Structure formats: C-alpha cells, structure tokens
Amino acid sequence: MTIYPVFVAPVLCYDNGMKSIWKPLNRILLVAGAILLAAILVTPPVRPLLQPTPHAAGIVPLTGLADTTPTPYTLHLPVIARSPIWFYTTSIYMKSINPTDAYNLGCAAGQADLARPGIQNSLIILDYGQPWRESGEYGVWLLSIGGFYTMDQVKASAAQFGYGYWVCTGADRSSHLTLGVGINSYGSYGTSSSDPAVRAAAARLHGEQWAQMIVQLGNLFTGNGVASQVTVAGAKDIELRWNVYQVTRAWVDGFNAYDAGIYHYYNFGACEGCPTRLLPGASPDNNWSLDQIWYVSYGAAPAYPIPEIYATSGVNARQWAWLSWDSVLDKRGAIYYPGLMTQWQACQQRGCNETDNTPLQGYAQLFEELSYWMETAQSEIPWTTDIWWMYED
C-alpha cells in the first residue's frame, strides 16, 4: 500500500437528532504538488504496553462473502485533519472478571497514552463474551474460560479499568479514552431456546439492564473524577449469523429505552454476505436486510459502528462502505464511522486465515472504500483499535 499526502476539503457539521455527521463539501479542493512518501506498509510489531507499577498482578502486554480482490489500496492520507502520529489501541477479549486484572490493564493503557506525545483521543473495547441469564439474573458467560458473571461483577471490572487508566495517565490530564463495555450477539441469552420470540424477550431485558449498568458506570466515573478522562459506552459484537434480526433488535431497543438518552453503544461486528461495489447483488446472511443492519449499527439513537475490518482481501471494508452508500441512496445520509477494529494481535496468538489485517491495513481499506463515493467519504476515521486475547502469549 502506497501512501500519498493530499489536502482534504473543509467539512460541514450538522446535527441529525443525536448524531453529528461530517460530510465533505468537495472531495478535493486542490492537489498541490503531491509529495510521494514512498511508505510501504509492513507488518507492525505489537505495541508494547508499559508495566503498571501499582497493584501489579502479572505481565500486562497490553468475513464475509468474497468478491473480486482489487489492486492494493492507495491511501490518500488527510494530513490536515489527522494528528501528527497515527496509532492504534488494544481492545481486549476479557478472560478474567477480576477487578485487579482490569485495573492493571487500564493502568497499562493509561501509561501508554502518557508516554505518547500530545493529547490522545482513543477507544478501547472490553469484550466480556456472551449475554447470559442464570436463575433470573442477567450477566455474561465469560469468553474462553466460561462461567456466569453478573452485571455487578462486569461493572466492577470495567470500573477498575477506567480508574486504572485515569490514575496511570499521571501528569497527562488531557488525553481521553472512550471505554466500550461489550458483549457479543451470540446464543439464546440463557434461555436454551431456539425460538426467536423467546430469545427476543430475554434479549430485550438484557439490553435494558446493560444500559442501566452503563449509566451507573457513568455516574460512578462522574462522582470520582474519572469522567474527566474516561467516557463509558456500551458495545456489542453484532454478527448476522449468530441471531436473527428480531433477537438483536430486541436487545437494541432495550438498551435504547434505558440509556438515559445520552449513552451510546458501539457495534463492533460484521456485515457477513453484504453487497459490495464489486458484488452489488449479494444478500446479507441469515435473512437480514441492509435496512436492518443500518438500524442496529446507526439508525437506533445510541448506535454507532466500529466495523470489523479483518479480511486481507478488503471485502469487509467494501461491505461496510456499501452499507453507507445504500443509506445515501435511501436518502438517510451517509453513515459516519468513528472507528474500526482489526484483530491482528489476536491472530498472532491463535492464528487466522486471511483475516489478519494489520491496524494500518484495516484503516487504509475502510478509508479508501468510503472515499469511492463522494457522498460517503470521510476526512478521517478517528479511532483504530486492534483486539487481543487477555494474558495469552
């Protein structure tokens, strides 16, 4: 991938309900003597995370339907809009609910931002696994190691991550973290039923309680000063194959009803089978429609997309860009993507088959695909995060 610096046209911000949407007035006002950077993308090393000195509890290293693969991406880097140093954060598949572990991970993230020059604005998602219910109580079934944990236990873990970040940024009191407290969309929500209506009823209640937990975390962070640097949000890995729309929509509506009108959730999921500019006739998997994917990713008031851009072929980026283009065609306006997720570090740990985009590859793919249409282009994608399995070599 070759990178060229160009100038980006001014942007206009307007309010659409709860959304702030940035649209270019022109794709490019002027390309003035474009200077070749000759920067060839190489596989980056895993960014080392600093070891937290307080409360140290161990080492803290902190798909879809194929279409025709295009030529390698050329990224026209928006040099005006972006900060001088591009970086990515590490999101985490949580294999422990222990608050001390969470504190150490948050502290490592805070120390990393402290070590970087300038003011940081970043996103980290903590993925706690599968939404679950036991004995009438809602919570999660923890990733990889299993076991049921309550909403209060998830809240205590996420609170310590945020607190650790705030403490360990030290003298840096200007950098800011958006902390997504996440789950996936897989399974029966603890009902052991395959009936979508039964699952949807449980999903609705889970979404309500997840939103209430996020509101409680926000109040906690406000009360102890952490909110000056940490904004909390929900997060959900919505995969079309894991549940039908009826079930996922029920969770979204439950969250929307209890988010106090101010808290977001981020869909860090996939658009499996979705059309692309190279395969416009494709249909989303599991009988989902593009309108339904749009709703749970952006149409619902609290929803924003952080799409998985995993495939080295670029198909994931093309799918999500087409979803934005479809939104334009339906006169709803383009989708604004505040960030994206890759899984390069997780792939180094467990192996992947052509889904190991590096963070920079993922960024380049999505940026270029959104730029294919003037109406969907963004001057920048503020957040890039790469997910990693907690405490695995």
C-alpha positions as a Python dict, from the first residue, in 0.01 Angstrom:
ca = {
    (1, 'M'): (0, 0, 0),
    (2, 'T'): (144, 334, -107),
    (3, 'I'): (58, 645, 93),
    (4, 'Y'): (23, 992, -61),
    (5, 'P'): (-46, 1313, 132),
    (6, 'V'): (-326, 1531, -9),
    (7, 'F'): (-532, 1820, 114),
    (8, 'V'): (-886, 1750, 228),
    (9, 'A'): (-1178, 1985, 165),
    (10, 'P'): (-1338, 2166, 457),
    (11, 'V'): (-1614, 1981, 635),
    (12, 'L'): (-1962, 2083, 742),
    (13, 'C'): (-2112, 1956, 1069),
    (14, 'Y'): (-2483, 1939, 1114),
    (15, 'D'): (-2697, 1777, 1379),
    (16, 'N'): (-2931, 1495, 1289),
    (17, 'G'): (-3105, 1408, 1614),
    (18, 'M'): (-2834, 1266, 1834),
    (19, 'K'): (-2587, 1227, 1553),
    (20, 'S'): (-2308, 1461, 1445),
    (21, 'I'): (-2231, 1377, 1084),
    (22, 'W'): (-1930, 1510, 891),
    (23, 'K'): (-1964, 1545, 515),
    (24, 'P'): (-1701, 1678, 273),
    (25, 'L'): (-1806, 1981, 73),
    (26, 'N'): (-1578, 1861, -203),
    (27, 'R'): (-1364, 1551, -236),
    (28, 'I'): (-1054, 1756, -303),
    (29, 'L'): (-1024, 2131, -350),
    (30, 'L'): (-668, 2119, -465),
    (31, 'V'): (-390, 1868, -505),
    (32, 'A'): (-89, 2097, -483),
    (33, 'G'): (233, 1928, -572),
    (34, 'A'): (156, 1591, -413),
    (35, 'I'): (470, 1458, -247),
    (36, 'L'): (535, 1087, -267),
    (37, 'L'): (600, 948, 83),
    (38, 'A'): (714, 612, -52),
    (39, 'A'): (591, 449, 267),
    (40, 'I'): (537, 81, 206),
    (41, 'L'): (318, -91, 463),
    (42, 'V'): (495, -356, 668),
    (43, 'T'): (366, -574, 945),
    (44, 'P'): (392, -366, 1263),
    (45, 'P'): (526, -506, 1586),
    (46, 'V'): (280, -550, 1867),
    (47, 'R'): (287, -220, 2053),
    (48, 'P'): (448, -288, 2392),
    (49, 'L'): (242, -175, 2688),
    (50, 'L'): (417, -32, 2988),
    (51, 'Q'): (400, -237, 3304),
    (52, 'P'): (192, -77, 3580),
    (53, 'T'): (388, -37, 3899),
    (54, 'P'): (94, -15, 4144),
    (55, 'H'): (-106, -331, 4217),
    (56, 'A'): (95, -531, 3962),
    (57, 'A'): (-60, -873, 3929),
    (58, 'G'): (128, -1019, 3634),
    (59, 'I'): (261, -939, 3292),
    (60, 'V'): (36, -699, 3100),
    (61, 'P'): (130, -694, 2733),
    (62, 'L'): (-132, -463, 2661),
    (63, 'T'): (-1576, -1249, 670),
    (64, 'G'): (-1780, -1245, 483),
    (65, 'L'): (-1881, -1325, 122),
    (66, 'A'): (-1581, -1300, -107),
    (67, 'D'): (-1581, -1076, -411),
    (68, 'T'): (-1314, -996, -665),
    (69, 'T'): (-998, -875, -493),
    (70, 'P'): (-896, -531, -619),
    (71, 'T'): (-547, -398, -662),
    (72, 'P'): (-363, -294, -342),
    (73, 'Y'): (-504, 8, -165),
    (74, 'T'): (-356, 354, -209),
    (75, 'L'): (-427, 567, 96),
    (76, 'H'): (-459, 942, 42),
    (77, 'L'): (-373, 1047, 393),
    (78, 'P'): (-568, 1354, 513),
    (79, 'V'): (-272, 1538, 656),
    (80, 'I'): (-471, 1841, 773),
    (81, 'A'): (-733, 1658, 972),
    (82, 'R'): (-523, 1393, 1146),
    (83, 'S'): (-290, 1422, 1442),
    (84, 'P'): (82, 1405, 1359),
    (85, 'I'): (120, 1050, 1494),
    (86, 'W'): (-115, 771, 1388),
    (87, 'F'): (-161, 497, 1646),
    (88, 'Y'): (-397, 221, 1741),
    (89, 'T'): (-523, 98, 2074),
    (90, 'T'): (-554, -257, 2204),
    (91, 'S'): (-906, -379, 2275),
    (92, 'I'): (-936, -691, 2485),
    (93, 'Y'): (-1115, -1025, 2488),
    (94, 'M'): (-1165, -1043, 2864),
    (95, 'K'): (-1080, -1382, 3016),
    (96, 'S'): (-1097, -1257, 3374),
    (97, 'I'): (-1357, -1063, 3566),
    (98, 'N'): (-1111, -986, 3847),
    (99, 'P'): (-1109, -611, 3922),
    (100, 'T'): (-734, -612, 3993),
    (101, 'D'): (-663, -759, 3650),
    (102, 'A'): (-885, -493, 3495),
    (103, 'Y'): (-709, -217, 3691),
    (104, 'N'): (-370, -335, 3567),
    (105, 'L'): (-487, -340, 3206),
    (106, 'G'): (-637, 8, 3239),
    (107, 'C'): (-321, 134, 3405),
    (108, 'A'): (-110, -4, 3120),
    (109, 'A'): (-333, 178, 2869),
    (110, 'G'): (-301, 499, 3071),
    (111, 'Q'): (78, 470, 3085),
    (112, 'A'): (87, 413, 2710),
    (113, 'D'): (-106, 738, 2649),
    (114, 'L'): (117, 920, 2897),
    (115, 'A'): (424, 807, 2701),
    (116, 'R'): (291, 934, 2369),
    (117, 'P'): (350, 1297, 2275),
    (118, 'G'): (48, 1523, 2265),
    (119, 'I'): (-315, 1469, 2361),
    (120, 'Q'): (-467, 1130, 2283),
    (121, 'N'): (-829, 1053, 2196),
    (122, 'S'): (-887, 681, 2174),
    (123, 'L'): (-1129, 390, 2202),
    (124, 'I'): (-1082, 59, 2385),
    (125, 'I'): (-1348, -212, 2389),
    (126, 'L'): (-1359, -478, 2659),
    (127, 'D'): (-1540, -785, 2521),
    (128, 'Y'): (-1679, -988, 2813),
    (129, 'G'): (-1836, -1257, 2597),
    (130, 'Q'): (-2186, -1395, 2560),
    (131, 'P'): (-2500, -1234, 2704),
    (132, 'W'): (-2644, -1474, 2960),
    (133, 'R'): (-2905, -1534, 3226),
    (134, 'E'): (-2900, -1766, 3526),
    (135, 'S'): (-3162, -1803, 3798),
    (136, 'G'): (-3341, -1495, 3668),
    (137, 'E'): (-3029, -1276, 3685),
    (138, 'Y'): (-2862, -1129, 3376),
    (139, 'G'): (-2492, -1102, 3306),
    (140, 'V'): (-2231, -1268, 3083),
    (141, 'W'): (-2084, -1607, 3005),
    (142, 'L'): (-1714, -1521, 3005),
    (143, 'L'): (-1509, -1577, 2693),
    (144, 'S'): (-1285, -1880, 2654),
    (145, 'I'): (-1280, -1994, 3018),
    (146, 'G'): (-1659, -1987, 3063),
    (147, 'G'): (-1858, -1925, 3379),
    (148, 'F'): (-2150, -1694, 3455),
    (149, 'Y'): (-2086, -1348, 3599),
    (150, 'T'): (-2343, -1088, 3696),
    (151, 'M'): (-2388, -733, 3572),
    (152, 'D'): (-2248, -606, 3902),
    (153, 'Q'): (-1931, -811, 3853),
    (154, 'V'): (-1890, -679, 3498),
    (155, 'K'): (-1947, -326, 3628),
    (156, 'A'): (-1681, -367, 3897),
    (157, 'S'): (-1430, -493, 3640),
    (158, 'A'): (-1496, -213, 3389),
    (159, 'A'): (-1490, 48, 3666),
    (160, 'Q'): (-1142, -62, 3769),
    (161, 'F'): (-1018, -50, 3410),
    (162, 'G'): (-1137, 310, 3379),
    (163, 'Y'): (-996, 400, 3718),
    (164, 'G'): (-661, 242, 3631),
    (165, 'Y'): (-643, 443, 3310),
    (166, 'W'): (-720, 766, 3494),
    (167, 'V'): (-464, 704, 3769),
    (168, 'C'): (-183, 597, 3537),
    (169, 'T'): (-207, 880, 3286),
    (170, 'G'): (-29, 1067, 3565),
    (171, 'A'): (51, 1424, 3468),
    (172, 'D'): (-139, 1387, 3141),
    (173, 'R'): (-483, 1515, 3234),
    (174, 'S'): (-591, 1599, 2879),
    (175, 'S'): (-592, 1265, 2698),
    (176, 'H'): (-927, 1094, 2673),
    (177, 'L'): (-1047, 734, 2648),
    (178, 'T'): (-1385, 610, 2533),
    (179, 'L'): (-1434, 276, 2708),
    (180, 'G'): (-1675, 36, 2539),
    (181, 'V'): (-1807, -232, 2774),
    (182, 'G'): (-1901, -510, 2537),
    (183, 'I'): (-2063, -843, 2467),
    (184, 'N'): (-2142, -1038, 2154),
    (185, 'S'): (-2479, -1124, 2000),
    (186, 'Y'): (-2442, -1499, 2009),
    (187, 'G'): (-2677, -1755, 2155),
    (188, 'S'): (-3004, -1783, 2341),
    (189, 'Y'): (-2944, -1522, 2614),
    (190, 'G'): (-2951, -1801, 2868),
    (191, 'T'): (-3293, -1935, 2764),
    (192, 'S'): (-3169, -2259, 2598),
    (193, 'S'): (-3435, -2192, 2335),
    (194, 'S'): (-3406, -2170, 1958),
    (195, 'D'): (-3739, -1983, 1933),
    (196, 'P'): (-3665, -1626, 1819),
    (197, 'A'): (-3959, -1490, 2021),
    (198, 'V'): (-3827, -1647, 2343),
    (199, 'R'): (-3475, -1523, 2273),
    (200, 'A'): (-3603, -1175, 2186),
    (201, 'A'): (-3786, -1141, 2517),
    (202, 'A'): (-3468, -1228, 2707),
    (203, 'A'): (-3255, -1005, 2480),
    (204, 'R'): (-3483, -708, 2550),
    (205, 'L'): (-3436, -744, 2926),
    (206, 'H'): (-3062, -795, 2886),
    (207, 'G'): (-3034, -479, 2676),
    (208, 'E'): (-3228, -282, 2936),
    (209, 'Q'): (-3001, -399, 3218),
    (210, 'W'): (-2683, -350, 3015),
    (211, 'A'): (-2783, 12, 2952),
    (212, 'Q'): (-2859, 65, 3320),
    (213, 'M'): (-2516, -73, 3406),
    (214, 'I'): (-2355, 174, 3162),
    (215, 'V'): (-2549, 462, 3319),
    (216, 'Q'): (-2433, 351, 3665),
    (217, 'L'): (-2072, 337, 3546),
    (218, 'G'): (-2105, 686, 3401),
    (219, 'N'): (-2239, 817, 3731),
    (220, 'L'): (-1958, 644, 3918),
    (221, 'F'): (-1693, 796, 3691),
    (222, 'T'): (-1852, 1139, 3729),
    (223, 'G'): (-1858, 1108, 4106),
    (224, 'N'): (-1490, 1019, 4146),
    (225, 'G'): (-1343, 1241, 3875),
    (226, 'V'): (-1263, 965, 3626),
    (227, 'A'): (-1516, 1108, 3379),
    (228, 'S'): (-1277, 1395, 3310),
    (229, 'Q'): (-1078, 1146, 3102),
    (230, 'V'): (-1296, 839, 3052),
    (231, 'T'): (-1633, 821, 2876),
    (232, 'V'): (-1815, 491, 2913),
    (233, 'A'): (-2033, 332, 2644),
    (234, 'G'): (-2194, 1, 2565),
    (235, 'A'): (-2055, -221, 2292),
    (236, 'K'): (-2190, -522, 2105),
    (237, 'D'): (-2033, -754, 1851),
    (238, 'I'): (-2335, -795, 1623),
    (239, 'E'): (-2285, -1082, 1381),
    (240, 'L'): (-2565, -1164, 1141),
    (241, 'R'): (-2514, -1539, 1161),
    (242, 'W'): (-2540, -1552, 1539),
    (243, 'N'): (-2905, -1445, 1569),
    (244, 'V'): (-3193, -1329, 1353),
    (245, 'Y'): (-3280, -960, 1340),
    (246, 'Q'): (-3577, -996, 1574),
    (247, 'V'): (-3349, -1103, 1861),
    (248, 'T'): (-3076, -844, 1808),
    (249, 'R'): (-3329, -565, 1752),
    (250, 'A'): (-3490, -651, 2087),
    (251, 'W'): (-3155, -602, 2267),
    (252, 'V'): (-3102, -270, 2085),
    (253, 'D'): (-3449, -145, 2178),
    (254, 'G'): (-3394, -246, 2540),
    (255, 'F'): (-3066, -54, 2554),
    (256, 'N'): (-3223, 246, 2383),
    (257, 'A'): (-3504, 258, 2638),
    (258, 'Y'): (-3271, 279, 2939),
    (259, 'D'): (-2961, 467, 2821),
    (260, 'A'): (-3073, 794, 2984),
    (261, 'G'): (-3079, 947, 2637),
    (262, 'I'): (-2705, 1017, 2646),
    (263, 'Y'): (-2510, 692, 2638),
    (264, 'H'): (-2404, 521, 2314),
    (265, 'Y'): (-2325, 167, 2221),
    (266, 'Y'): (-2078, 66, 1950),
    (267, 'N'): (-2145, -221, 1711),
    (268, 'F'): (-1806, -381, 1661),
    (269, 'G'): (-1949, -651, 1440),
    (270, 'A'): (-1956, -787, 1087),
    (271, 'C'): (-2170, -743, 776),
    (272, 'E'): (-2150, -1103, 655),
    (273, 'G'): (-2266, -1155, 299),
    (274, 'C'): (-2341, -786, 242),
    (275, 'P'): (-2319, -636, -107),
    (276, 'T'): (-2009, -453, -225),
    (277, 'R'): (-1931, -229, -521),
    (278, 'L'): (-1779, -539, -684),
    (279, 'L'): (-2070, -766, -593),
    (280, 'P'): (-2377, -540, -565),
    (281, 'G'): (-2625, -825, -597),
    (282, 'A'): (-2519, -1008, -281),
    (283, 'S'): (-2761, -1057, 11),
    (284, 'P'): (-2675, -1035, 382),
    (285, 'D'): (-2659, -1363, 570),
    (286, 'N'): (-2933, -1513, 787),
    (287, 'N'): (-3215, -1321, 612),
    (288, 'W'): (-3104, -983, 743),
    (289, 'S'): (-3171, -679, 523),
    (290, 'L'): (-2946, -379, 472),
    (291, 'D'): (-3208, -160, 642),
    (292, 'Q'): (-3195, -383, 949),
    (293, 'I'): (-2816, -377, 963),
    (294, 'W'): (-2828, 2, 925),
    (295, 'Y'): (-3072, 29, 1215),
    (296, 'V'): (-2873, -170, 1473),
    (297, 'S'): (-2546, -6, 1361),
    (298, 'Y'): (-2650, 356, 1316),
    (299, 'G'): (-3024, 412, 1288),
    (300, 'A'): (-3105, 350, 1654),
    (301, 'A'): (-3039, 664, 1857),
    (302, 'P'): (-2749, 529, 2068),
    (303, 'A'): (-2584, 325, 1788),
    (304, 'Y'): (-2250, 385, 1616),
    (305, 'P'): (-2049, 137, 1406),
    (306, 'I'): (-1695, 21, 1476),
    (307, 'P'): (-1681, -235, 1194),
    (308, 'E'): (-1457, -537, 1191),
    (309, 'I'): (-1216, -484, 901),
    (310, 'Y'): (-1042, -820, 926),
    (311, 'A'): (-1021, -964, 573),
    (312, 'T'): (-694, -902, 392),
    (313, 'S'): (-889, -911, 63),
    (314, 'G'): (-1062, -586, 159),
    (315, 'V'): (-1411, -737, 138),
    (316, 'N'): (-1509, -626, 490),
    (317, 'A'): (-1429, -264, 407),
    (318, 'R'): (-1623, -289, 82),
    (319, 'Q'): (-1926, -433, 265),
    (320, 'W'): (-1939, -155, 523),
    (321, 'A'): (-1877, 115, 263),
    (322, 'W'): (-2166, -22, 56),
    (323, 'L'): (-2392, -5, 363),
    (324, 'S'): (-2316, 367, 386),
    (325, 'W'): (-2376, 409, 13),
    (326, 'D'): (-2708, 226, 44),
    (327, 'S'): (-2801, 468, 322),
    (328, 'V'): (-2728, 758, 87),
    (329, 'L'): (-2943, 602, -184),
    (330, 'D'): (-3227, 567, 67),
    (331, 'K'): (-3194, 940, 142),
    (332, 'R'): (-3091, 883, 502),
    (333, 'G'): (-2746, 1029, 452),
    (334, 'A'): (-2411, 857, 482),
    (335, 'I'): (-2314, 655, 787),
    (336, 'Y'): (-2042, 813, 1000),
    (337, 'Y'): (-1775, 563, 1108),
    (338, 'P'): (-1594, 690, 1419),
    (339, 'G'): (-1357, 397, 1414),
    (340, 'L'): (-1278, 43, 1309),
    (341, 'M'): (-1146, -279, 1460),
    (342, 'T'): (-883, -526, 1340),
    (343, 'Q'): (-766, -850, 1502),
    (344, 'W'): (-400, -865, 1406),
    (345, 'Q'): (-274, -925, 1761),
    (346, 'A'): (-536, -1195, 1828),
    (347, 'C'): (-429, -1364, 1504),
    (348, 'Q'): (-68, -1370, 1620),
    (349, 'Q'): (-190, -1551, 1932),
    (350, 'R'): (-433, -1804, 1783),
    (351, 'G'): (-384, -1798, 1408),
    (352, 'C'): (-617, -1669, 1133),
    (353, 'N'): (-693, -1748, 773),
    (354, 'E'): (-668, -1429, 566),
    (355, 'T'): (-839, -1221, 834),
    (356, 'D'): (-525, -1076, 991),
    (357, 'N'): (-524, -719, 859),
    (358, 'T'): (-283, -501, 1048),
    (359, 'P'): (-442, -190, 1202),
    (360, 'L'): (-297, 29, 927),
    (361, 'Q'): (-421, -206, 655),
    (362, 'G'): (-768, -200, 808),
    (363, 'Y'): (-765, 178, 825),
    (364, 'A'): (-644, 213, 466),
    (365, 'Q'): (-907, -27, 332),
    (366, 'L'): (-1202, 139, 502),
    (367, 'F'): (-1084, 493, 431),
    (368, 'E'): (-1035, 417, 62),
    (369, 'E'): (-1365, 233, 21),
    (370, 'L'): (-1560, 515, 188),
    (371, 'S'): (-1382, 754, -48),
    (372, 'Y'): (-1508, 564, -353),
    (373, 'W'): (-1826, 777, -343),
    (374, 'M'): (-1812, 1148, -271),
    (375, 'E'): (-2121, 1120, -52),
    (376, 'T'): (-1973, 857, 183),
    (377, 'A'): (-1616, 990, 209),
    (378, 'Q'): (-1481, 1090, 550),
    (379, 'S'): (-1194, 1329, 610),
    (380, 'E'): (-1067, 1089, 877),
    (381, 'I'): (-1160, 784, 1083),
    (382, 'P'): (-1066, 892, 1435),
    (383, 'W'): (-1027, 556, 1612),
    (384, 'T'): (-845, 238, 1518),
    (385, 'T'): (-839, -46, 1770),
    (386, 'D'): (-689, -394, 1741),
    (387, 'I'): (-821, -675, 1960),
    (388, 'W'): (-609, -911, 2170),
    (389, 'W'): (-672, -1214, 2391),
    (390, 'M'): (-609, -1126, 2755),
    (391, 'Y'): (-298, -1286, 2903),
    (392, 'E'): (-210, -1513, 2613),
    (393, 'D'): (135, -1534, 2460),
}
